[in-house]
Amino acid sequence: MDNIDLPIWFVIYWVWNFIAFLLMRTDKQYARNQARRIREKTFFRMALFGGAAGVLIGMYVYRHKTLHSSFVIGIPVILLGNLVCMYLLL
């Protein structure tokens, strides 16, 4: 079997998005249990720094924040920005 050497930035990108996805799940659980919530600002920061895909997927998998227009519009726009930045960096 061939040894695949993934660039470190690729691994970091996917780990960061997985963390963002889990953060969305955690906030949904907090909402159901009426516990202290994760700030919306945290989700936007995660998205801005490369985690927009994880936040967006988490939104729709867990049906969380999908009625907030700031998320429905903002997160896809940030994802597009993430993709443009990655394209320009490569």
C-alpha positions as CSV (number, residue, x, y, z in Angstrom):
1,M,0.0,0.0,0.0
2,D,1.3,3.5,-0.9
3,N,2.2,5.8,1.9
4,I,0.2,9.0,1.3
5,D,1.9,12.2,2.6
6,L,-0.8,14.8,3.3
7,P,0.3,18.4,3.6
8,I,0.1,19.6,7.2
9,W,-2.3,22.5,6.2
10,F,-4.7,19.9,4.7
11,V,-4.8,17.9,8.0
12,I,-5.2,21.1,10.1
13,Y,-8.0,22.3,7.8
14,W,-10.0,19.1,8.3
15,V,-9.4,18.9,12.0
16,W,-10.4,22.5,12.5
17,N,-13.6,21.9,10.5
18,F,-14.4,18.7,12.5
19,I,-14.0,20.8,15.7
20,A,-16.4,23.4,14.3
21,F,-18.9,20.7,13.4
22,L,-18.6,19.2,16.9
23,L,-19.0,22.7,18.4
24,M,-22.4,23.1,16.6
25,R,-23.5,19.7,17.9
26,T,-22.5,20.7,21.4
27,D,-24.4,24.0,21.3
28,K,-27.5,22.1,20.0
29,Q,-27.3,19.8,23.0
30,Y,-26.9,22.7,25.3
31,A,-30.0,24.3,23.7
32,R,-32.0,21.2,24.3
33,N,-30.9,20.9,27.9
34,Q,-31.4,24.7,28.5
35,A,-27.7,24.9,29.6
36,R,-25.3,27.7,29.1
37,R,-24.8,28.3,25.3
38,I,-21.9,28.9,23.0
39,R,-21.7,32.5,21.7
40,E,-22.6,33.1,18.1
41,K,-19.4,35.1,17.8
42,T,-17.5,31.9,18.5
43,F,-19.1,30.2,15.5
44,F,-18.3,33.1,13.2
45,R,-14.7,33.2,14.4
46,M,-14.3,29.5,13.8
47,A,-15.8,30.0,10.3
48,L,-13.6,33.0,9.5
49,F,-10.4,31.1,10.4
50,G,-11.2,28.2,8.1
51,G,-14.0,26.3,9.8
52,A,-16.9,27.5,7.7
53,A,-17.5,24.1,6.1
54,G,-17.7,22.4,9.5
55,V,-20.1,25.1,10.9
56,L,-22.3,24.9,7.8
57,I,-22.5,21.1,7.7
58,G,-23.2,21.1,11.5
59,M,-26.0,23.7,11.0
60,Y,-27.9,21.4,8.6
61,V,-27.1,18.0,10.1
62,Y,-28.2,19.2,13.6
63,R,-30.8,21.7,12.3
64,H,-29.3,24.3,14.5
65,K,-29.2,28.1,13.8
66,T,-31.0,27.5,10.4
67,L,-33.6,30.2,11.2
68,H,-31.0,32.8,11.9
69,S,-30.4,34.8,8.7
70,S,-27.0,35.8,9.9
71,F,-26.0,32.2,9.8
72,V,-27.9,31.1,6.7
73,I,-26.3,33.9,4.7
74,G,-23.1,34.7,6.6
75,I,-21.6,31.2,6.9
76,P,-21.9,30.3,3.2
77,V,-20.3,33.8,2.3
78,I,-17.5,33.0,4.8
79,L,-17.1,29.6,3.2
80,L,-16.8,31.1,-0.2
81,G,-14.1,33.5,1.2
82,N,-12.3,30.5,2.8
83,L,-12.3,28.7,-0.6
84,V,-11.0,31.8,-2.4
85,C,-8.2,32.3,0.1
86,M,-7.2,28.6,-0.2
87,Y,-7.2,28.9,-4.0
88,L,-5.0,32.0,-3.9
89,L,-2.6,30.4,-1.4
90,L,-2.2,27.3,-3.5
